[in-house]
């Protein structure tokens, strides 16, 4: 027995003796079986690389947060495209950056998902994720295991979600009050955009457009048309559908009770097109006969189209001279080159179907509208479809001094429309201005007092990360963030749970009185997406980079 104990002690001694060289041996073993071009970052190096990349991306967009946030100029540097755009939309900024860091790509991905899901909160989700990782870095330096931190974060997220749900208000039963809620949400969303000084006007435009959808939430029925010239205030909502195309020469410019045939077909066969073949003729008369045969085929095709009983023909492709002249003789309005998005949207708003063949008129569903006419917007002519079969169709015409202004105004309006449609689906609203972040942080702090173990430290770090959001918003406005956030915490501790940051006066105030509201769904998505992404990055201990397999002979 004593001999066995001696051998065991000897084994332990050898293990401890070799421990300093253990990582070196592992690295040698990995290099032995891994192909060239494959690298592995392990342990602290991998974690530090992930944290630095994600925090750098969060810091990049941090200055755009809030109503006093700054804009970024995005300049493309390719040979063929050196255009610029000016924006403070988080998703637009992050999507335009080429990244090599894996964790940074995770932040870009959650911002893109947030943009697709609710349209707003793209900057907030990236910044919150970055602040969580900043707090996690401090905890790891205190030798707290990542799994313990993740467990504490999950408990904190559960408490924060319960506090958020308890603070939500639902006024969907009262239509007038719900419309007022939508206007407040749109104003809050637009307050951080280029159109902030016209936010009441654009908020009304967005709410009117969304309310016309009558719950269908199909944004294809809302067309945004950009026309340079004038001022942003000159933008307006057109109750109908605007098509930025031209009517054929000599055709009627106004048609009432329109029967619209939508098509995606070739209307250019009045030219000789015999691909892959060679035709030899002994005189020009034979060439003329071939051309006449082609024209006859086009005439037959036009007769089939006219047989449908339509008085308006809209084609996705070009309409050449011969078919255009045939439609003109019959008094039919023909509109060419309605691009794919345009033709699909037309099918949705007019109730028609896009046809490619015309042999069976009984199987084709035509679109309908009360009137089609040519109208002027600024110096340009567009085609207006009024009284569409889908009554929720409308167009928002944006006017502005330059294409850059119009592009940013379109992005701003798109965010407002998306957040409003998300609110129509889930009508609960919450107070903005950093109110809910402080509310959730204080709920977590109360839970920390009764939570044993190291996970309580992780929960406290989650609360600190939430409080960083209103602090960043105040910093971006040039105010004393420490003073304002401490005042806000004191107000919430005194029972004023609707207080937030008044960024126009540099004080705190009641968000309900100031009309600062946000969508519950947007804030919930920010909370869940940011915490889950931060937890995923936190659990990484190895980063393996693999070069693509080389192909022989290439």
Buried (B, 14 or more C-beta within 10 A) or exposed (E): EEEEEEEEEEEEEEEEEEEEEEEEEEEEEBEEEEEEEEEBBBEEEBBEBBBBBBBBBBBBBBBBBBBBBEBBEBEEEEEEEEEEBBBBBBBBBBBBEEBEBBBBBBBBBBBBBBBEBBBBBBBBBBBBBBBBBBBBBEBBEEEBEBEBBBBBBBBBBEBBBEBBEEBBBEBBEEEEEBBBBBBBBBBBBBBBBBBBEBBEBBBBBBBBBBBBBEEBBBBBBBBBBBBBBBEBEBBEBBBBBBBBBEBBEEBBEEBEEBBBBBBBBBBBBBEEEEEEEEEEEEEEEEEEEEEEEBBEEBBEBBEBBBEBEBBBBBBBBEBBEBBBBBBBEBEBBBBBBBEEEBBBBBBBBBBBBBBEEBEEBEEBBBBBBBBBBBBEBEEEBBBBBBBBBBEBBBBBBBBBEEEBBBBBBBBBBBBBBBBBBBBBEBBBBBBBBBBBBBBBBBBBBEBBEEBEEBBBBBBBBBBBBBBBBBBBBBBBBEBEBEEBBEBBBEBBEEEBBBBBBBBEEBEBBBBBEBBBBBBBBBBBBBBBBBBBBBBBBBEBBEBEEEEEEEEEEE
